[in-house]
Structure formats: structure tokens, C-alpha cells
Amino acid sequence: MQKVLDVVERVGNKVPHPAVIFVILMGIVIVLSQILYLFGVQVTYEVVNPDTHTIEKMTTAARSLLTVDGIRFMFTGVVQNFMSFQAVGVIVVAMVGVGVAEESGLVNALIRKLVAVSPPWALTYILVSIGILSSLAADAGYLVLIPLAAAAFISVGRHPLAGLAAAFAAVAGVFLVNILIVPVDAILTGITNDAIHIVDPNKNISLTANLWFSVASVILMTMVVALITDKVIEPRLGAYEGERPVEAATMSRAEVRGLRFAFWGLIAVFVVMVLLLAPPGAPLRHPETGAIIGDSPFMNSLIVTVAFLFLTTGAAYGIGAGTMKGANDIVNAMIKAIQGLGGLIFLLLVISQFLAYFNYTNMATIAALSLADILQTMNLNALWLLIGFVIVVFVLDLILTGAIPKWALFAPVFVPLLMRLGVSPEAVLAAYRVGDSPINAITPLNAYFAVIVTFAQKYQKDAGVGTVVALMLPYVLVLMALWTIFLAAWHLLGFPWGLG
């Protein structure tokens, strides 16, 4: 396995810069769209009208980017494609707060405190569990926890890339399960219920329909990811030979005072959030239902809350520790963080154009539904069809990483199909959670994959796409196999999938 991973790393590092890869992919999409268009490729499928809850037939045909309309789209849509690419805004907003926390020294102090209070054997497990739970605000997990995990590992004499890999596997590879109800659950549940109505208009599942399976998956996957890190990834990396930050054995009085100020800053943020959430009709509650969890202003603005949290606590720490003297230092920290995003923003510009081209051609929809048709005609029993569904989602996740768009395509096909075979819709949704997660850690189409490469280059200058793929491949393979087996066992034993 070590030799295989070494070959993967050597080959992968010969791959061009991610921006060049996406330019090549754009060219392939343009040519392929014309071929599919000339051959009249199309798919017909059934959907549920969300307003009338009636079944309607839809036909999606391939669209060419070399027609008059396609060429017009490529020229006129560049700015809009980039501006509508959510990852751009998320990264900029998050880094405003994270930049202050990092520049003030709060992140470094917290890492040292975490390492000081955590038994060395438990550090991996703690970071992995936090990474899995970070799907509550997934973008913060990518941008905050992954670099923090690398720094935590190096601070105790362990290889930083092992910490980075463990956190990335947790954040990306175990994305759709949590011990809490997270925003994406509300959307997935709504899509599932519309698909259920094709078979039974009176049946619905609740937001907690997969809660028990999710909780069990979090526990199991925490142990799996941590063990892979300790037993496979870190031994392969060996001892870290790079520069190590020189840390004082104990925290200075200024740092202790800074942490105390940061704590009071945290309390202030908590008070503000309570005032914005607790009273009836509070601004961050749903304006009609008053809900906090689900489709609410609070859940839809979690990244803003995270940025506000880091900005407040970072500034408080800086003032308390004396690393920041006033507002100018805070603003300069924000500017420095944004300046460091230049290369990433350019890459996201290219990625946004590729995704817009891909969606315009309807190739993603055609690919998803064609794979679904193949699986449906294989005449498998319920369990194998459930496993086959997981495999199809694995494959499609390489090119279509969004959890919600894929489920919107798959749910109307697989939920009714498996319900007729005696499989509950809760089981189908649980299978989708398994299939959608692991591949996120190795597909370059993950919007944050390039960010992880950049993080890795901080500790290994020649790190590239191959380095990250080689790091993550053991996690992905084990998660795919073990999690699928776990899903099958849960189904066969008849355990309840969740509440309700």
C-alpha cells in the first residue's frame, strides 16, 4: 500500500495547476456538449410539482456551448457565474473573522491550550470528532479546523500533514451525518417527502428521520478516521523534517490575559446571539414559523455568525495580550487575510466558469439519470439495489459534488423504486448520506480541494494534487467499504433509522 500511495503521489504531482485542469475540463465540456447535441441526446423523467404535488414528466436535452445561444452564454455569463459562486463570498466573509483571530495570536494560543489539556493519545480523536460535527457550518470546518489540526499536530511533534489529512477526512469525507440537526437536513427531508408522495401522498418523514443512524455513524467514523491517521497515514509520512514553530513551555501572563479577554468576548457574542434568537419574533427566527433550526435566518447565516465569533474573540484576545493596539490593527489583520486569498480567488473564478458550463449543457442531469436507469434495470433485490444506489452516488460525486442537486435528481427515481421493494424512504436517504460523503475528500471538483493543497504546501513546498490524493485515498477506500457494510447491517438488522 505504501508503494501504491507513493506512485499515486508521484503521478498526481505531475498534474498541472488546478486552474489549468479546469481550463482543460472546460474545453472537454464544450466539445462533448456539441457531440451530444448533434446526436440529440436527452432523458425523460418524472418529478413532483412542489405546488400541486402532482407527477409531471420532464425531458432534459443536451445543450451545446457552440450554438449561438451557447457562445452568447459563455461571453455574457462570466461575471454573473463568478458572482453567483457561493464559495467566493463564504471564503471572504469567513477570513475576515479568522484573519483577526490568527493575526492576534488567538488561534495559536487556543491550539497550545488544546494540546495542553488533551492527552496525546486523544488528540486525533478530538480533532476528528470536531471535524465531523463542523458540518453544522461546513465552510468553517474547511477554513478553520483543517489548518488548526495541522498546527496542533506539529506543536506536539507530530507530522502536520497527518493532522491536515485527519481533519479533511472528517470535514469532507463524513459530511452528511451529525449528532445535531443541520441546515442541509431540512432541504434533503423536503425533497424526500416530495418523492414519497409519488407513491403515498399521505406519508412524510421528519427532520430526525436519520438521527440514530447519523449518531452511530459519527461515533464509528470518528474511530475509523482516527485509526487510519495513526496507523496508516502518519507512519507513511515519517518524522517531520520541516521548520517547527518555537513555542514557550508555558503561556505568558499577556497570553493568559488575552485568553481571559477572549472568553469575555465569547460571552458577549453569546449574549448578542441569545437576544437575536430567544425573544418571539427575533430577527434570526423564521419570520412565519418562528423556527430557529431548519430554514431560518440563523441557519442560513451561520458563516456570518462564525466570522463574528472569531472577529470578536480575536480582537478581544489581541487587546488583552497586547498584540493589537486598536481598530487600525484589527482592520489591517482583515486586509492581510483578504490579500492572502488572491491566488484562491483566481482559481475560483475558473472553477465557477466550468461549473456554469457543465450545468448549462445539462450533462450532469443526463449522466445522473442514465446511471439511475442502468441500476433500475439490473433486477436486484432490495438490499443490493440499496448498495448499488450507494455506488452510483459514489461515482457521480466525482463530477457533481453538491449534495442537494444530486438528491433532487435521485430522490424522485430511487425513493419510489425502493419503497415498492419494501425499503423505507429513511433507508434510501441514509444510503444517500453514505454515498455522497467519502468522495468529497479526493475529487478536485470539490470547491475547497485547492484550498487544502495550499494548506499542505505550507508544510511541504512541493505538495500538489497528488500529495493530497495520496493522503486521502486510504480514508476514502476504507470509508466507502466500511460505511456501506455498516449501512447494510443496519438495514438487515431492522434498527430504527431515526425519530418519528
C-alpha positions in Angstrom: 0.0 0.0 0.0 2.8 2.4 0.8 4.4 1.8 -2.7 1.0 2.3 -4.3 0.5 5.6 -2.5 4.0 6.7 -3.4 3.2 6.1 -7.1 -0.1 8.0 -6.8 1.7 10.9 -5.3 4.4 11.0 -8.0 1.9 10.7 -10.8 -0.6 13.1 -9.2 2.1 15.8 -8.7 2.7 15.8 -12.4 -0.8 17.0 -12.9 -0.9 20.7 -14.0 -2.0 23.5 -11.7 -5.7 23.1 -10.8 -6.6 26.2 -12.8 -5.1 24.6 -15.9 -7.0 21.4 -15.2 -10.3 23.3 -15.1 -9.5 25.1 -18.3 -8.9 21.7 -20.0 -12.1 20.4 -18.5 -14.0 23.4 -19.9 -12.6 22.6 -23.3 -13.8 19.0 -23.0 -17.2 20.1 -21.9 -17.5 22.4 -24.9 -16.6 19.7 -27.4 -18.7 17.0 -25.7 -21.7 19.2 -25.5 -21.7 19.7 -29.2 -21.4 16.0 -29.8 -24.3 15.2 -27.5 -26.3 18.0 -29.0 -25.8 16.7 -32.6 -26.8 13.2 -31.6 -29.9 14.6 -29.9 -29.2 13.0 -26.5 -31.9 13.5 -24.0 -33.5 11.9 -20.9 -37.2 11.8 -19.7 -38.0 11.5 -16.1 -40.8 12.1 -13.6 -40.8 14.9 -11.0 -43.3 16.1 -8.4 -44.6 19.6 -8.8 -44.0 21.2 -5.4 -47.1 23.4 -5.7 -49.7 20.8 -6.8 -47.9 17.7 -5.6 -48.7 16.0 -8.9 -46.4 13.9 -11.1 -45.2 15.6 -14.2 -43.0 14.3 -17.0 -39.9 16.3 -17.8 -37.4 16.0 -20.7 -33.9 17.3 -20.5 -31.9 17.5 -23.7 -28.2 18.2 -24.1 -27.4 21.8 -24.9 -24.3 22.8 -27.0 -22.0 25.6 -26.0 -21.1 26.1 -29.6 -24.5 27.3 -30.7 -25.4 31.0 -30.9 -27.0 30.8 -27.5 -24.2 28.8 -26.0 -21.5 31.2 -27.3 -23.6 34.2 -26.0 -23.8 32.5 -22.6 -20.0 31.9 -22.4 -19.3 35.6 -23.1 -22.1 37.3 -21.2 -22.2 35.0 -18.1 -18.6 35.3 -16.9 -19.2 37.9 -14.3 -22.5 36.5 -13.2 -21.1 33.0 -13.0 -18.4 34.2 -10.7 -20.6 36.4 -8.5 -23.2 33.7 -8.0 -20.5 31.2 -7.0 -21.2 31.0 -3.2 -17.8 29.7 -2.2 -16.3 33.1 -3.1 -18.4 35.0 -0.6 -18.2 32.4 2.0 -14.4 32.4 2.0 -14.1 36.1 2.0 -16.6 36.6 4.9 -15.1 33.7 6.9 -11.5 35.0 6.5 -12.5 38.5 7.8 -13.0 37.0 11.2 -10.5 34.2 11.0 -7.8 36.6 9.9 -8.2 38.7 13.0 -8.1 35.6 15.3 -5.0 34.3 13.5 -3.1 37.7 13.4 -3.9 38.5 17.0 -2.4 35.1 18.2 -5.7 33.7 19.4 -5.6 30.6 17.2 -2.0 29.8 18.2 -2.9 30.2 21.9 -6.0 28.1 21.6 -4.0 25.3 19.9 -1.5 25.3 22.6 -4.2 25.2 25.2 -6.0 22.4 23.4 -2.8 20.4 23.3 -2.0 21.1 26.9 -5.4 19.8 28.2 -5.7 16.9 25.8 -4.0 13.6 26.4 -1.7 12.9 23.4 -3.5 9.7 22.5 -6.8 11.5 22.3 -5.7 14.5 20.1 -6.6 12.8 16.9 -10.0 11.6 18.1 -10.8 15.1 19.4 -9.9 16.8 16.1 -11.7 14.2 14.0 -14.9 14.4 16.1 -14.9 18.2 15.9 -14.4 17.9 12.1 -17.4 15.7 11.6 -19.6 17.9 13.8 -18.4 21.0 11.8 -20.9 20.2 9.1 -23.2 22.4 11.1 -21.2 25.1 9.4 -19.2 23.1 6.9 -17.3 26.0 5.4 -15.9 27.0 8.7 -14.7 23.4 9.1 -12.7 23.6 5.9 -11.3 27.1 6.6 -10.6 26.9 10.3 -10.3 23.4 11.6 -8.1 21.9 8.9 -5.2 24.4 9.3 -5.7 24.3 13.1 -5.4 20.5 13.1 -2.1 20.7 11.2 -0.8 23.3 13.6 -1.9 21.2 16.6 -0.1 18.1 15.3 3.2 20.0 14.7 3.0 21.6 18.2 3.2 18.1 19.8 6.0 16.9 17.5 3.7 15.0 15.0 3.6 15.4 11.3 1.3 18.4 10.3 0.1 16.7 7.1 -1.3 13.9 9.2 -3.3 16.4 11.2 -4.4 18.1 8.0 -5.5 14.7 6.5 -7.4 13.7 9.6 -9.4 16.9 9.6 -10.0 16.9 5.9 -11.3 13.4 6.0 -13.6 14.3 8.9 -14.9 17.5 7.4 -15.3 16.3 3.8 -15.5 12.6 3.9 -18.1 12.3 6.7 -20.1 15.3 5.7 -23.8 14.4 5.7 -24.1 12.9 9.2 -24.1 14.7 12.6 -25.4 14.3 16.1 -27.3 17.5 15.5 -29.9 18.6 13.0 -28.1 20.7 10.5 -29.4 23.0 7.7 -29.0 20.6 4.9 -31.2 18.1 6.7 -34.2 20.3 6.2 -33.6 20.5 2.4 -33.0 16.8 2.0 -36.1 15.9 4.0 -38.3 18.2 1.9 -37.0 16.7 -1.3 -37.5 13.2 0.1 -41.1 13.9 1.1 -42.0 15.1 -2.4 -40.5 11.9 -3.8 -42.5 9.8 -1.2 -45.7 11.5 -2.4 -45.3 9.8 -5.8 -46.2 6.5 -4.0 -48.1 7.7 -0.9 -49.4 11.3 -0.8 -50.2 10.9 2.9 -46.7 9.8 4.1 -43.9 12.1 5.3 -40.6 11.7 7.1 -39.4 14.1 9.8 -36.1 16.1 10.1 -35.0 13.5 12.6 -35.7 10.5 10.3 -32.0 9.6 10.1 -30.9 10.7 13.6 -30.0 7.4 15.1 -28.1 6.2 12.0 -26.3 9.6 11.9 -25.2 9.4 15.6 -24.0 5.9 15.2 -22.1 6.8 12.0 -20.4 9.8 13.7 -19.2 7.5 16.5 -17.9 4.8 14.2 -16.4 7.1 11.6 -14.6 9.1 14.3 -12.8 5.9 15.4 -12.1 4.8 11.8 -10.7 8.1 10.6 -8.5 8.5 13.8 -7.2 4.9 13.5 -6.3 5.4 9.8 -4.5 8.6 10.7 -2.5 6.9 13.5 -1.8 3.6 11.9 -1.5 4.3 8.1 -1.1 8.0 7.3 1.4 9.1 10.0 3.7 6.1 9.7 3.9 6.6 5.9 4.8 10.3 6.3 7.5 9.6 8.9 9.1 12.2 11.0 8.5 15.8 10.1 11.8 17.5 9.0 10.5 21.0 8.3 10.6 24.1 10.4 8.8 23.9 13.7 7.4 27.0 15.5 9.3 27.7 18.6 6.8 27.8 21.5 7.3 28.7 25.1 6.8 25.9 27.5 4.3 27.9 29.5 1.9 30.6 28.5 3.0 34.2 29.3 0.9 36.5 31.6 -0.1 38.5 28.5 -1.3 35.4 26.7 -3.3 34.3 29.8 -4.8 37.8 30.0 -5.6 37.6 26.3 -7.4 34.3 26.7 -9.4 35.8 29.5 -10.4 38.7 27.4 -11.3 36.3 24.5 -13.5 34.4 27.0 -15.4 37.5 27.8 -15.7 38.3 24.1 -17.2 34.8 23.6 -19.7 35.6 26.4 -20.6 38.9 24.7 -21.2 37.1 21.4 -23.4 34.5 23.2 -25.5 37.3 24.8 -25.9 39.0 21.4 -27.0 35.8 19.7 -29.5 35.0 22.5 -31.0 38.4 22.1 -31.2 37.8 18.3 -32.7 34.3 18.7 -34.6 33.9 22.0 -37.5 36.5 22.0 -40.6 35.7 19.9 -40.2 37.5 16.6 -36.5 37.8 17.0 -34.6 38.8 13.8 -32.9 35.5 13.3 -36.0 33.4 13.7 -38.1 32.3 10.7 -40.5 35.2 10.1 -43.5 32.9 9.8 -42.9 29.8 11.9 -40.5 31.3 14.4 -38.2 28.3 13.9 -34.5 28.6 14.7 -33.4 25.2 13.3 -34.1 24.4 9.6 -34.8 27.0 7.0 -34.3 30.1 9.2 -32.1 33.3 9.0 -29.9 31.9 11.8 -29.1 28.7 10.0 -28.7 30.4 6.7 -26.2 32.9 8.1 -24.0 30.5 10.2 -20.9 31.5 8.4 -21.6 35.2 9.4 -22.0 34.1 13.0 -18.7 32.1 12.8 -16.9 35.2 11.3 -18.5 37.4 14.0 -17.4 35.0 16.7 -13.7 34.9 15.5 -13.6 38.6 14.9 -14.9 39.4 18.4 -12.8 36.9 20.3 -9.7 37.6 18.1 -9.9 41.3 18.7 -10.5 40.8 22.4 -7.5 38.5 22.7 -5.3 41.0 20.8 -6.3 43.8 23.1 -5.8 41.7 26.2 -2.5 40.2 25.1 -1.2 43.5 23.7 -0.8 42.2 20.2 -3.3 44.7 18.8 -3.4 48.3 20.0 -6.6 49.5 18.4 -9.0 49.5 15.4 -6.3 50.0 12.8 -4.6 46.8 13.8 -7.9 44.9 13.6 -8.6 46.3 10.1 -5.1 45.6 8.9 -5.5 42.0 10.1 -8.6 41.7 8.0 -6.9 43.2 4.9 -3.9 40.9 5.3 -6.3 37.9 5.4 -8.1 39.0 2.2 -4.8 39.7 0.4 -3.7 36.2 1.1 -6.7 34.9 -0.9 -5.6 36.3 -4.3 -4.5 33.0 -5.9 -7.5 31.2 -4.5 -10.0 33.8 -5.8 -8.4 33.5 -9.3 -8.8 29.7 -9.1 -12.4 30.0 -8.0 -13.1 32.3 -11.0 -12.0 29.5 -13.3 -13.9 26.8 -11.3 -17.1 28.9 -11.4 -17.0 29.1 -15.2 -16.5 25.4 -15.5 -19.5 24.6 -13.3 -21.6 27.1 -15.1 -20.7 25.5 -18.5 -21.4 22.0 -17.1 -24.8 22.9 -15.7 -25.7 24.8 -18.9 -25.1 21.8 -21.1 -27.4 19.6 -18.9 -24.6 16.9 -18.9 -24.8 16.5 -15.1 -28.6 15.7 -15.3 -28.2 13.3 -18.2 -25.3 11.5 -16.5 -27.2 11.1 -13.2 -30.4 9.8 -14.7 -28.7 7.5 -17.2 -26.8 5.8 -14.3 -30.1 5.6 -12.4 -31.8 3.9 -15.3 -29.0 1.3 -15.5 -29.2 0.5 -11.9 -33.0 0.2 -12.0 -32.9 -2.3 -14.8 -30.5 -4.7 -13.1 -33.3 -6.6 -11.3 -31.6 -6.7 -7.9 -33.3 -7.4 -4.6 -33.8 -4.6 -2.2 -30.5 -4.8 -0.3 -28.3 -5.0 -3.4 -30.3 -2.2 -5.0 -29.7 -0.1 -1.9 -25.9 -0.9 -2.1 -26.0 -0.2 -5.9 -27.5 3.1 -5.2 -24.7 4.0 -2.9 -22.2 3.0 -5.6 -23.9 5.2 -8.2 -23.7 8.2 -5.8 -20.0 7.4 -5.2 -19.4 7.6 -9.0 -21.4 10.7 -9.6 -19.9 12.6 -6.7 -16.6 12.7 -8.6 -18.2 15.2 -11.1 -21.2 16.6 -9.2 -20.2 17.4 -5.7 -23.3 19.3 -4.5 -25.3 17.2 -2.1 -28.6 19.0 -2.7 -28.6 19.0 -6.6 -27.8 15.2 -6.7 -30.5 14.4 -4.3 -33.0 16.5 -6.2 -32.2 14.3 -9.3 -32.1 10.9 -7.5 -34.9 11.1 -5.0 -37.8 11.0 -7.5 -36.3 7.9 -9.0 -34.9 5.8 -6.1 -37.3 6.7 -3.3 -40.4 5.4 -5.1 -38.5 2.5 -6.6 -37.1 1.2 -3.3 -40.4 1.9 -1.4 -42.1 -0.5 -3.8 -39.5 -3.1 -2.9 -40.2 -2.7 0.8 -37.3 -0.3 1.6 -38.3 2.7 3.7 -37.5 6.2 2.5 -35.5 6.8 5.6 -33.2 4.0 4.5 -32.8 5.5 1.0 -31.9 8.9 2.5 -29.4 7.2 4.8 -27.9 5.4 1.8 -27.5 8.8 0.1 -25.7 10.2 3.1 -23.2 7.4 2.9 -22.7 7.7 -0.9 -22.4 11.5 -1.0 -19.6 11.9 1.6 -16.3 10.0 1.2 -15.5 11.0 -2.4 -15.6 14.7 -1.4 -12.1 14.2 0.0 -10.4 13.3 -3.3 -12.4 14.9 -6.1 -10.7 18.1 -7.5 -14.1 19.4 -8.2 -14.6 20.0 -4.5 -14.5 23.8 -4.3 -12.2 23.6 -1.3 -9.8 21.0 -2.7 -7.4 23.7 -4.0 -7.5 25.3 -0.5 -6.3 22.0 1.0 -3.5 21.8 -1.5 -2.5 25.4 -0.4 -2.6 24.4 3.3 -0.4 21.3 2.5 2.2 23.5 0.7 2.8 25.4 3.9 4.5 22.3 5.4 5.7 20.6 2.1 6.7 23.1 -0.6 6.4 20.6 -3.5 3.0 19.4 -2.4 0.4 19.2 -5.1 -2.8 17.4 -6.2 -1.1 14.0 -6.0 0.1 14.7 -2.4 -3.4 15.4 -1.2 -5.0 12.5 -3.2 -2.4 10.1 -1.8 -3.0 11.3 1.7 -6.8 10.9 1.4 -7.1 7.7 -0.7 -6.8 5.3 2.3 -9.5 7.2 4.1 -11.8 7.2 1.1 -11.4 3.5 0.3 -12.0 2.4 3.9 -14.9 4.8 4.5 -16.6 3.6 1.2 -16.3 -0.1 2.2 -16.9 0.0 5.9 -19.7 2.6 5.8 -21.5 0.7 3.1 -21.2 -2.5 5.2 -22.5 -0.6 8.2 -25.5 0.6 6.2 -26.3 -2.9 5.0 -26.0 -4.3 8.5 -28.3 -1.6 9.9 -30.9 -2.3 7.2 -30.7 -6.1 7.7 -31.0 -5.9 11.5 -34.0 -3.6 11.2 -32.7 -0.9 13.5 -34.7 2.3 13.5 -33.1 5.0 11.3 -34.2 7.9 13.5 -37.0 9.5 15.4 -40.6 9.7 14.1 
